[in-house]
Amino acid sequence: MDFDFSEAQRRRYEEVLAGVRRQGPDLTGPGVPFARAEWLAAARLGMTGLCLPAKYGGGGLGALDTALCLEAFTEGGADTGLAFAVGAHLLACAIPVRDFGADPVRAELLEGMAGGELVAANAMTEDGAGSDVGTLGTAIVRDGDEYVLDGVKSFVSNASAADVFVVYGTSDRDAGFLGQTALAVPRHLPGISVGEPFTKMGLHACPAGRVEFSGCRVPVRYRLGEEGQGNAIFKHSMSWERSCLFALYLGQMRRQLDECVAHAKRRRQFGRPIGAFQAVSHRIATMTQRLESARLLLYRACWLLDRDRPDSQATALSKLAVSEAAVANSLDAVQIFGGPGYLAGTGSEAQLRDSVPSVIFSGTSDIQREIIARGAGL
Ligand SMILES: Cc1cc2nc3c(=O)[nH]c(=O)nc-3n(C[C@H](O)[C@H](O)[C@H](O)COP(=O)(O)OP(=O)(O)OC[C@H]3O[C@@H](n4cnc5c(N)ncnc54)[C@H](O)[C@@H]3O)c2cc1C
């Protein structure tokens, strides 16, 4: 066991931190929703293609190195909503194209996905299929050299910005979850309508909305994997998303902790810095313990993925620990900053709003606990 990073990992981490500072407001204060120029600023840092093959312009990185870059991205100050948009594009969309797309489709899509010319969105959730994605209402019906896609996806991150959707639907109603198929669907195909972005609690830079497919004819070459493999492909992409994407919350927590320590040293009440009060110093100790233990679980989940040993329990432990630490630490940060912590624009309240959805997307905390309990033998 080796807890040290390699020279290359250290250097890459520092480069991302410096890169965020160099790009400035494009990354630290993007628009709502992000503008294409801001997405391209993230792409220039390599963030949109971290784990895509080098031959398509990606970074060729494994899971742990991808996670470290995402962590550095937000620690350096990149907006959490923009980082989430990039992470969803990369891990829930580019990964299935990388691992299950036919060669011509990989060649058509991956270079643009890595380089920032193409934004991708993952379309799984439906009004009737949230935590339970075993039965999907969306229909995928083969008709010659095309699939006809019909259905409504109810919560699609990046929807309004997307150039390509990774869509899951049912191609065989009698086969249960083994009857699901995945398609990469270019946005320009007729029969796709994208709703207005939702008004959300947080992650404002990342637009999310409904997407309707109505008689949308998708050439068969855009199928990912085989017919019936959709559910397995989704699980594969979730093992990457649940592991790597949450590293952006590690970066947020690191930055947040530094801000809290600085504030606890600076702010004086009753004639001393508030950090001298045990209530405050122990709060900071607990925040540190949550962050560091979550960090180790995340690195382990990524390490297993890099050794072709994806472990659903290890991934669930990591996802649960990081997301719940992000929410708990953000509440503590608001408390440490006091009244100003509650005000918009100070940082703490946005960190809290950006953290709350992390216990919902990529499988809720309850679902992670179910997976962990099953892994424990129940
Ligand atoms: C910010 C954000 C971004 C998202 N982006 C995307 C995206 O890009 N693409 C996409 O397809 N979806 C996306 N989603 C949707 C997300 O995947 C779903 O919200 C999530 O899977 C939960 O589904 P649901 O909202 O229908 O809740 P439900 O499944 O209805 O759950 C409601 C409550 O019941 C609990 N529950 C349900 N089943 C069980 C069970 N078996 N055991 C214990 N408790 C249970 C849940 O934990 C939860 O507390 C996003 C969501 C958010 C908040």
The ligand as a Tripos MOL2 file, in Angstrom:
@<TRIPOS>MOLECULE
LIG
   53    58     1     0     0
SMALL
NO_CHARGES

@<TRIPOS>ATOM
      1 C1        -28.8380   18.0200   -9.7620 C.3       1 LIG1
      2 C2        -29.3770   16.7730  -10.3790 C.ar      1 LIG1
      3 C3        -28.8830   16.3660  -11.6100 C.ar      1 LIG1
      4 C4        -29.4020   15.2390  -12.2350 C.ar      1 LIG1
      5 N1        -28.9460   14.9030  -13.4730 N.ar      1 LIG1
      6 C5        -29.4700   13.8430  -14.1230 C.ar      1 LIG1
      7 C6        -29.0290   13.5030  -15.4410 C.ar      1 LIG1
      8 O1        -28.1560   14.1480  -16.0190 O.2       1 LIG1
      9 N2        -29.6050   12.4510  -16.0640 N.ar      1 LIG1
     10 C7        -30.5520   11.6880  -15.4700 C.ar      1 LIG1
     11 O2        -31.0310   10.7380  -16.0940 O.2       1 LIG1
     12 N3        -31.0090   11.9930  -14.2180 N.ar      1 LIG1
     13 C8        -30.4870   13.0460  -13.5410 C.ar      1 LIG1
     14 N4        -30.9350   13.3780  -12.2700 N.ar      1 LIG1
     15 C9        -32.0120   12.6160  -11.6810 C.3       1 LIG1
     16 C10       -31.5440   11.6870  -10.5720 C.3       1 LIG1
     17 O3        -30.8200   10.6150  -11.1230 O.3       1 LIG1
     18 C11       -32.7810   11.2180   -9.8020 C.3       1 LIG1
     19 O4        -33.3400   12.3640   -9.1670 O.3       1 LIG1
     20 C12       -32.4330   10.1610   -8.7490 C.3       1 LIG1
     21 O5        -32.0590    8.9540   -9.3710 O.3       1 LIG1
     22 C13       -33.6090    9.8920   -7.8050 C.3       1 LIG1
     23 O6        -34.7740    9.6610   -8.5050 O.3       1 LIG1
     24 P1        -36.1210   10.4820   -8.1500 P.3       1 LIG1
     25 O7        -35.7770   11.9030   -8.1490 O.co2     1 LIG1
     26 O8        -37.1870   10.0230   -9.0570 O.co2     1 LIG1
     27 O9        -36.4620   10.0780   -6.6660 O.3       1 LIG1
     28 P2        -37.2440    8.7590   -6.1720 P.3       1 LIG1
     29 O10       -36.6210    7.5520   -6.7830 O.co2     1 LIG1
     30 O11       -38.6940    8.9780   -6.3330 O.co2     1 LIG1
     31 O12       -36.8740    8.7590   -4.6280 O.3       1 LIG1
     32 C14       -37.5760    9.5650   -3.6820 C.3       1 LIG1
     33 C15       -37.1160    9.1550   -2.2990 C.3       1 LIG1
     34 O13       -37.4090    7.7640   -2.0720 O.3       1 LIG1
     35 C16       -36.2170    7.0830   -1.7140 C.3       1 LIG1
     36 N5        -36.2100    5.7200   -2.2860 N.ar      1 LIG1
     37 C17       -36.5960    5.3410   -3.5290 C.ar      1 LIG1
     38 N6        -36.4120    4.0200   -3.6770 N.ar      1 LIG1
     39 C18       -35.8850    3.5620   -2.5240 C.ar      1 LIG1
     40 C19       -35.4440    2.2840   -2.0680 C.ar      1 LIG1
     41 N7        -35.4910    1.1830   -2.8310 N.pl3     1 LIG1
     42 N8        -34.9490    2.1800   -0.8190 N.ar      1 LIG1
     43 C20       -34.8710    3.2700   -0.0140 C.ar      1 LIG1
     44 N9        -35.2710    4.5170   -0.3880 N.ar      1 LIG1
     45 C21       -35.7610    4.6430   -1.6270 C.ar      1 LIG1
     46 C22       -35.0830    7.8910   -2.3130 C.3       1 LIG1
     47 O14       -33.8670    7.6550   -1.6570 O.3       1 LIG1
     48 C23       -35.6050    9.3030   -2.1190 C.3       1 LIG1
     49 O15       -35.3230    9.7580   -0.8390 O.3       1 LIG1
     50 C24       -30.4170   14.4860  -11.6090 C.ar      1 LIG1
     51 C25       -30.8920   14.8780  -10.3510 C.ar      1 LIG1
     52 C26       -30.3820   16.0060   -9.7390 C.ar      1 LIG1
     53 C27       -30.9210   16.4310   -8.4060 C.3       1 LIG1
@<TRIPOS>BOND
     1     1     2 1
     2     2     3 ar
     3     2    52 ar
     4     3     4 ar
     5     4     5 ar
     6     4    50 ar
     7     5     6 ar
     8     6     7 ar
     9     6    13 1
    10     7     8 2
    11     7     9 ar
    12     9    10 ar
    13    10    11 2
    14    10    12 ar
    15    12    13 ar
    16    13    14 ar
    17    14    15 1
    18    14    50 ar
    19    15    16 1
    20    16    17 1
    21    16    18 1
    22    18    19 1
    23    18    20 1
    24    20    21 1
    25    20    22 1
    26    22    23 1
    27    23    24 1
    28    24    25 2
    29    24    26 1
    30    24    27 1
    31    27    28 1
    32    28    29 2
    33    28    30 1
    34    28    31 1
    35    31    32 1
    36    32    33 1
    37    33    34 1
    38    33    48 1
    39    34    35 1
    40    35    36 1
    41    35    46 1
    42    36    37 ar
    43    36    45 ar
    44    37    38 ar
    45    38    39 ar
    46    39    40 ar
    47    39    45 ar
    48    40    41 1
    49    40    42 ar
    50    42    43 ar
    51    43    44 ar
    52    44    45 ar
    53    46    47 1
    54    46    48 1
    55    48    49 1
    56    50    51 ar
    57    51    52 ar
    58    52    53 1
@<TRIPOS>SUBSTRUCTURE
     1 LIG1         1 GROUP 0 **** ****
